[in-house]
Amino acid sequence: MTAPLFSIVVPTYRNGRLLRYALDSVRNQSLSDYEVFVVCDGAVEEGREIAFEFARRDSRFRVLDRPKGARHGEAYRHEALLAARGRYVGYLCDDDLWLPDHLRRMGQALERAEFVHSLYAFFQGGRLSVFRNALEDPAIRELMLEQPFNIFGPTAAAHRLDTYFRLPEGWAPGPEGVWSDLNMWRKFLRLEHVVLSTVPEITSVSFPSSLRPSMTLEQREKETAYWAELTVSPAIRDILREAEVSPHPGGGDDTDSPSSE
């Protein structure tokens, strides 16, 4: 069997029905050469059913159905990468959406770099915002290494699989008080001679749970469904051009993060 270009890891825990929209955004990619690991970290039944439904319909999708793991199930992400066959690795939070060219743009960046991120849009105070910081900036790297400062979550990150296995440690539960994804990104940033790159365009839309504490799951689904239609519409580029630049760094994929879950 020919190895895919990308291995994609999609952790899911409690967002249930929102997972369907995330996985649909994978299926809508202009680049279709991928495999997907849906990592059920003690996932709610609705999420498990959606994960297995996609696996039945599409052989590129696999489910790692596991009980709730330590912290945010980081060890299961490592398990997925041990089984991965792709040259590149991408991540998608179960309540986020990729734009159709996300994988293609990340793949282009990874031809030259080892660890990359793209810009992403998110909602803050009812406004569409974007961080325009870049990993190539030494000051940004220093902040990410030393402070609770993170400019992108898993949905906007990708790396080479062989680079991952150069790390002294891969995905694993990190120290309390450090966001799961930031803990992982620091491992890449500390890797000697690692080549970093930023894709200077918005390739995903994030809907962090921590910024929606008063919204019900039904309300969140309505919001996500609306944007899921927009992401495959020609109008999306004009909408994203209106995103405001935010001066504040985002968090990561932890429930204690200010940016995402």
GUFI-889370 format. One record per residue (C-alpha): x, y, z; chain. Coordinates in pm, whole numbers. Example, Ala and Ser with C-alpha at 12.3 -4.5 7.8 and 13.67 -1.06 7.14 Angstrom:
BEGIN
((1230,-450,780),'A')
((1367,-106,714),'A')
end
This chain:
BEGIN
((0,0,0),'A')
((136,342,-96),'A')
((209,566,201),'A')
((1,887,219),'A')
((162,1229,215),'A')
((-9,1340,539),'A')
((-104,1169,863),'A')
((-368,1372,1046),'A')
((-441,1346,1418),'A')
((-785,1459,1542),'A')
((-826,1423,1920),'A')
((-1181,1429,2054),'A')
((-1318,1427,2404),'A')
((-1642,1611,2480),'A')
((-1742,1817,2174),'A')
((-1955,1538,2031),'A')
((-2146,1650,1725),'A')
((-1896,1925,1639),'A')
((-1653,1654,1533),'A')
((-1858,1591,1219),'A')
((-1787,1941,1085),'A')
((-1416,1913,1160),'A')
((-1389,1579,978),'A')
((-1593,1710,686),'A')
((-1339,1991,653),'A')
((-1073,1721,612),'A')
((-1274,1548,342),'A')
((-1314,1886,166),'A')
((-937,1931,127),'A')
((-800,1998,-220),'A')
((-519,1758,-129),'A')
((-665,1412,-68),'A')
((-347,1212,-7),'A')
((-384,1155,367),'A')
((-475,919,648),'A')
((-667,1030,957),'A')
((-642,907,1315),'A')
((-946,1013,1518),'A')
((-819,979,1875),'A')
((-1110,920,2112),'A')
((-971,1021,2451),'A')
((-1264,894,2659),'A')
((-1487,1062,2401),'A')
((-1858,1111,2459),'A')
((-2073,854,2281),'A')
((-2194,1098,2016),'A')
((-1835,1173,1917),'A')
((-1742,802,1911),'A')
((-2035,726,1681),'A')
((-1933,1002,1440),'A')
((-1571,884,1441),'A')
((-1668,524,1357),'A')
((-1917,644,1096),'A')
((-1638,824,907),'A')
((-1414,517,940),'A')
((-1685,296,788),'A')
((-1743,534,500),'A')
((-1381,618,419),'A')
((-1086,379,458),'A')
((-849,673,512),'A')
((-1005,726,855),'A')
((-907,518,1159),'A')
((-1033,538,1516),'A')
((-821,499,1828),'A')
((-1094,437,2084),'A')
((-934,477,2425),'A')
((-1051,549,2783),'A')
((-986,897,2919),'A')
((-610,938,2944),'A')
((-390,1153,3162),'A')
((-425,1527,3106),'A')
((-550,1566,2748),'A')
((-468,1219,2621),'A')
((-132,1326,2480),'A')
((3,970,2502),'A')
((-265,859,2254),'A')
((-144,1118,2003),'A')
((202,962,2031),'A')
((44,618,1979),'A')
((-116,746,1659),'A')
((215,878,1529),'A')
((386,546,1600),'A')
((137,394,1353),'A')
((147,686,1107),'A')
((273,629,753),'A')
((267,984,620),'A')
((568,1198,543),'A')
((401,1495,713),'A')
((178,1527,1020),'A')
((-112,1767,1069),'A')
((-351,1822,1358),'A')
((-712,1933,1382),'A')
((-907,2019,1697),'A')
((-1249,1855,1697),'A')
((-1431,2190,1706),'A')
((-1227,2373,1439),'A')
((-1244,2390,1060),'A')
((-979,2378,791),'A')
((-1016,2579,474),'A')
((-996,2357,163),'A')
((-635,2447,78),'A')
((-497,2398,430),'A')
((-313,2070,367),'A')
((-183,2179,29),'A')
((-33,2498,174),'A')
((114,2315,474),'A')
((263,2053,245),'A')
((428,2320,33),'A')
((583,2476,345),'A')
((704,2138,471),'A')
((897,2076,150),'A')
((1142,2337,282),'A')
((1085,2335,660),'A')
((1042,2081,938),'A')
((792,2248,1171),'A')
((540,2499,1038),'A')
((228,2687,1129),'A')
((-24,2888,936),'A')
((-235,3185,1039),'A')
((-585,3112,1166),'A')
((-896,3315,1232),'A')
((-1083,3299,1562),'A')
((-1361,3485,1737),'A')
((-1276,3715,2025),'A')
((-1536,3947,2176),'A')
((-1768,3879,1884),'A')
((-1506,3986,1629),'A')
((-1309,3781,1381),'A')
((-943,3810,1478),'A')
((-604,3681,1369),'A')
((-253,3669,1517),'A')
((7,3765,1257),'A')
((312,3661,1459),'A')
((564,3425,1301),'A')
((794,3153,1433),'A')
((1082,3300,1233),'A')
((1086,3593,1480),'A')
((1343,3515,1755),'A')
((1146,3727,2006),'A')
((834,3517,1946),'A')
((1028,3194,1992),'A')
((1178,3322,2316),'A')
((834,3416,2450),'A')
((694,3075,2359),'A')
((985,2902,2531),'A')
((981,3112,2847),'A')
((628,3247,2896),'A')
((264,3127,2881),'A')
((256,3257,2524),'A')
((135,3061,2222),'A')
((54,3196,1878),'A')
((-112,2886,1731),'A')
((-294,2572,1837),'A')
((-279,2222,1684),'A')
((-521,2307,1403),'A')
((-266,2548,1253),'A')
((44,2331,1307),'A')
((223,2064,1103),'A')
((560,1896,1098),'A')
((760,1624,929),'A')
((716,1280,1082),'A')
((1090,1210,1080),'A')
((1151,1536,1267),'A')
((906,1423,1535),'A')
((1114,1111,1593),'A')
((1425,1323,1633),'A')
((1274,1473,1949),'A')
((1392,1340,2285),'A')
((1024,1306,2379),'A')
((709,1324,2170),'A')
((351,1386,2281),'A')
((323,1318,2654),'A')
((135,1470,2949),'A')
((317,1789,3040),'A')
((356,1978,3364),'A')
((51,2129,3528),'A')
((-6,2487,3423),'A')
((154,2445,3080),'A')
((-80,2414,2784),'A')
((-56,2078,2613),'A')
((24,2211,2268),'A')
((268,2476,2392),'A')
((452,2202,2582),'A')
((481,2011,2253),'A')
((584,2312,2045),'A')
((864,2386,2291),'A')
((1014,2047,2214),'A')
((1036,2138,1846),'A')
((1173,2486,1923),'A')
((1450,2336,2135),'A')
((1552,2089,1866),'A')
((1896,2170,1731),'A')
((1905,2307,1376),'A')
((1529,2265,1328),'A')
((1397,2456,1025),'A')
((1084,2661,1103),'A')
((839,2837,875),'A')
((514,3035,881),'A')
((246,3012,612),'A')
((142,3380,589),'A')
((-224,3319,513),'A')
((-528,3207,708),'A')
((-596,2839,644),'A')
((-833,2753,931),'A')
((-1102,2892,1160),'A')
((-1099,2823,1534),'A')
((-1394,2821,1776),'A')
((-1231,2788,2121),'A')
((-1458,2653,2392),'A')
((-1298,2873,2656),'A')
((-1422,3185,2474),'A')
((-1778,3041,2458),'A')
((-1857,2955,2821),'A')
((-2219,3064,2798),'A')
((-2299,2888,2468),'A')
((-2483,2557,2462),'A')
((-2364,2275,2238),'A')
((-2665,2342,2014),'A')
((-2565,2706,1977),'A')
((-2207,2609,1903),'A')
((-2323,2362,1639),'A')
((-2530,2632,1471),'A')
((-2225,2862,1464),'A')
((-1999,2587,1330),'A')
((-2248,2479,1064),'A')
((-2274,2837,940),'A')
((-1897,2869,905),'A')
((-1860,2520,759),'A')
((-2065,2639,462),'A')
((-1864,2960,436),'A')
((-1527,2784,435),'A')
((-1609,2616,104),'A')
((-1755,2935,-44),'A')
((-1559,3177,-265),'A')
((-1672,3451,-26),'A')
((-1454,3322,257),'A')
((-1138,3501,140),'A')
((-1310,3841,142),'A')
((-1446,3769,491),'A')
((-1106,3664,625),'A')
((-942,3975,485),'A')
((-1157,4171,729),'A')
((-1020,3986,1033),'A')
((-870,4219,1291),'A')
((-512,4172,1402),'A')
((-510,4077,1768),'A')
((-218,4191,1985),'A')
((-262,3914,2238),'A')
((-122,3562,2208),'A')
((-359,3269,2200),'A')
((-351,2959,2406),'A')
((-361,2599,2302),'A')
((-579,2295,2298),'A')
((-612,2256,2676),'A')
((-926,2330,2870),'A')
((-723,2576,3079),'A')
((-610,2763,2768),'A')
((-764,3097,2669),'A')
((-777,3004,2303),'A')
((-901,2652,2244),'A')
((-983,2317,2397),'A')
end
